[in-house]
Amino acid sequence: MGGKRTPGWEWRIDNARPQPSRTRTQSLPRKRRLRARYHLAGDTGFGRGLPTTHRQWRRCTVSIVIAPAPAEQIKLHNASPSFFGLVRGEFLKVMRQWSTWILLILLVGANVLPYIIETVRPRFKELIVSAPLTVYYDQMSIGLSVLRVFTGFFLLIVTARMVSQEYQLGTIRVLLSRGVGRLQLLFAKLTTMAIIAIILLIVGILFNLLLTILLIAGVAGNLNSFSSLTSQFWSDSGVYVLSILLNMGVSILLATTAAVIGRASVFGISAALAFFPLDNFGTVIMLLANRVTGSDFWLSITAYFLGPNLNQMPIALTNNLKVLSIGFGPLYATDPANVGHGILVDGTHTLVVAAVYAAIFAAAAIWLTWKRDVKE
């Protein structure tokens, strides 16, 4: 306000005007090196001279070129395994295991053994000439009975192992993660075992026929006795084959149920193999109970056991006394007064009992597979 100004201070009019923007020199392409800070920059704080945040982010971003994937790759990635592909995979897994081939060798040996024993049978050559039809019924019954029993054991072991190993090894979680349904996997395994059973049955029938021809030709020296075979013989043989096929189906379902319940190979195989021996041995227990108590209830209850009904099925369906079968049937006896004790089963009864057991096994396996959590 009237005071004196400090010496050296001068008012310049050009300071009131806005300063013109200074142009910065453009750097030419050359070898990069550190550059000195611009001493007249507005920001004189820490980190001055560095690019701003948005410019730094733009420099660090990487441009990504998205090329459209071929339609074949997208379709292959999204596609779930087919049912027939699962069946093929299960079949390859079964056939690539050494235990399967060992069981097949034992099955072949079990089918050959009865024919070897027949070669030393007393007066076998005379029976071929005098009663050829009886001889052929015996050979058919023994051969198909052995085939029925040992193919049943084969299917029990292979089926229980195939189903339970998925849980035991934890591979079922991998399959489910790839889009395979639980029931789809179960039905693929059942289909695989059904195909194996049909192949075993066809090959077993042809093998037994070949062994019969070799036996008759080797003992009698000719095949003239084949002319004595009647249409009834071939009909009874066909019925016997159908009973074997039904036996195979029940065995597969039984082993599947045991494996699904236990989810371990040891439990599945043990439970499947123990079922029929215990079932057949149960008839002996029921017979002893009948003798102790004198009640026919113990005899009648054996008519609803699975094993005895499967053993009796070929005889009951053919209704021919010449047809034989291995194993105990349902208990039935007549006293001196010709009064029956127990239930005399027929072909329809054996079919119904087998069908009920098969339905129970199938329902249990499907329900447990569908509802139980996979924790393995």
URGIUR-V418402 format. One line per field, one symbol per residue. ss: DSSP state (H for helix, E for strand, L for the rest). psi: psi as a letter, one per 40 degrees, with the letter a starting at -180 (. if undefined). A space follows every 50 residues. Layout:
ss->???
psi->???
//
This chain:
ss->LLLLLLLLLLLLHHHHLLLLLLLLLLLLLLLLLLLLLLLLLLLLLLLLLL LLHHHHHHHHLLLLLLLLLLHHHHHHHHLLLLHHHHHHHHHHHHHLLHHH HHHHHHHHHHHHHHHHHHLLLLLHHHHHHHLHHHHHHHHHHHHHHHHHHH HHHHHHHHHHHHHHHHHHLLHHHHHHHLLLLHHHHHHHHHHHHHHHHHHH HHHHHHHHHHHHHHHHHHHHLLLHHHHHLLHHHHHHHHHHHHHHHHHHHH HHHHHHHHHHHHLLHHHHHHHHHHHHHHHHHHHHHHHHHHHHHLLLHHHH HHHHLHHHHHHHHHHHHHLLLLLLLLLLLLLEEELLLLLEEELLLLHHHH HHHHHHHHHHHHHHHHHHHHHLLLLL
psi->feiiihiehihhdedeihhihhhiihhihahiihiiiheeidheaheiei iidddddddeihhhhhhhiidddddddehihiddddddddddddeehddd dddddddddddddddddddehhfdddddddgddddddddddddddddddd ddddddddddddddddddeeedddddeeehiddddddddddddddddddd ddddddddddddddddddddeifdedeehidddddddddddddddddddd ddddddddddddfidddddddddedddddddddddddddddddehedddd deeeiddddddeddddddfheehiihiiiihhiiidefhihahhiadddd dddddddddddddddddddddiihe.
//
